[in-house]
Amino acid sequence: MTDKRLRADSLVTRRRFLVGASALASAPLWARAAASATPDVVVIGAGAAGIAAAKLLRAAGRSVTVIEASDRIGGRLHTDRSIFGVPFDMGAHWLHNAEVNPFVGYGRDNGFTLYEAPETTALKIGARDATGAEARAFEAAMTRAFRAMERAGEAGRDVSPAQVIPDFGPWQDLVHLVIGPNRMGKDLDRFSCLDWYSGTEGTDWFCREGYGALWAHGAADVPVRLATRAETVKWGGTGVSVETDRGTVAARACIVTASTGVLARRAIRFDPALPARYDEAFNGITMGLYNHVALQLKEDLFGLGGDGYFYYRPEPTAAPYPKGFGLLTNVSGSNLTFADVGGGFARELEAAGPAAAIDVALAELRKILGARVERAFVKGHATAWGRNPLTYGAYASAEPGATPLRAVLRAPVAERIWFAGEACHASEWATVAGAHKSGRAVARQVLKSLNG
């Protein structure tokens, strides 16, 4: 059964959070230019927020040094062509909220192939198509779940969806999977209805060449010191100094764009220690986990055309989270399928290793599509953002009770240290555009501070 209404009326009532990744080019592209030895501003991290901040500051005539622990820019935004021979977004893949997403216009202006996400959706119960009655029952469950969350958000209740969503019997695991792991990267007890309710809604688009490739095109003119890990930010005197594994950078101000996962683990130290409210925020606006188990197939087994949404009802288990995937099939017509996994099941598969994650995804598809899956399978790749020490997760959301702590992340420390990134944006969190806008907003604050 294929039913466009299933997606249009229910499955996308709130934004999808599909995080994938990939790279456009090799590291030397961004390491070629020298940065100022004694800059006005030092930016920690060369992802969407850090590059956006650096570009705005440089355009205003300020000297900037950007340091990046990885050997590439982009952070959780990366398009790879080497694994499958086609663009593979290993991190962010969706251009969320196209109406207010600056990368949609940039992509159009610079020759990228952008298009609105199609609406074709399939729902399976085991190896068979769902009946019309079953599809309507699932839609009704999704609608009731979203309405319960919306009522809680409207009422200002900083509680988890698990506290307000009723039990939907045989549909409970699939509702949980779609709303929690496949959107928030968390299970239903790990995020706040109030925080979720604050999110911007809009149309989703794709980029055929890869979101990471599109973003990198506009970032290539910013000098970055790659493979330079920030260790300690000292701010006890005047200005700041950032001690790295490759020396110290002194500046008048510092913008930190590391994820809350990195900051909560104190992988970057602050001397003197930050006020306690910042540690509370790092541990309250926590990283969800969302991974792609990408499968390259010889043909489109799903019959949905390019970029179809394929859902199936996972088998019940004793685990406190659903053990299933949401699938984005035949990505941009490339015969790549993303079996996307989030929350507790994603952590379980990360612990088992990438080969095991691929085997589990194939086993689930064999239950639904039979032996032709094996005949069509070419190779796979599983991302592991939770085990990446430069991210410790995919994107951030508030734990129940922690929604007010987003505002703490946006507050500067002594007008010398600012935080920026998707976790800091009030309404476009968990998106590349939100990180970009956060970086620009913080850069304007820094300029105002520097200008006195």
Secondary structure, 3 states (H helix, E strand, C coil): CECHHHHHHHHCCCCCCCEEEECCCCCHHHHCCCCCCCCCEEEECCCHHHHHHHHHHHHCCCCEEEECCCCCCCCCCCEECCCCCCCEEEEECCECCHHHCHHHHHHHHCCCCEEECCCCEEEEECCEECCHHHHHHHHHHHHHHHHHHHHHHHCCCCCCHHHCCCCCHHHHHHHHHHHCCCCCCCCCCCCCHHHHHCCCCCCCEEECCCHHHHHHHHHCCCCCECCCCEEEEECCCCCEEEEECCEEEEECEEEECCCHHHHHCCCCEEECCCCHHHHHHHHHEEEECEEEEEEEECCCCCCCCCCEEEEECCCCCCCCCCCCCEEEECHHHCCEEEEEEEHHHHHHHHHHCHHHHHHHHHHHHHHHHCCHHHHHEEEEEECCHHHCCCCCCCEEEECCCCCCHHHHHCCCECCCEEECCHHHCCCCCCCHHHHHHHHHHHHHHHHHHHCC
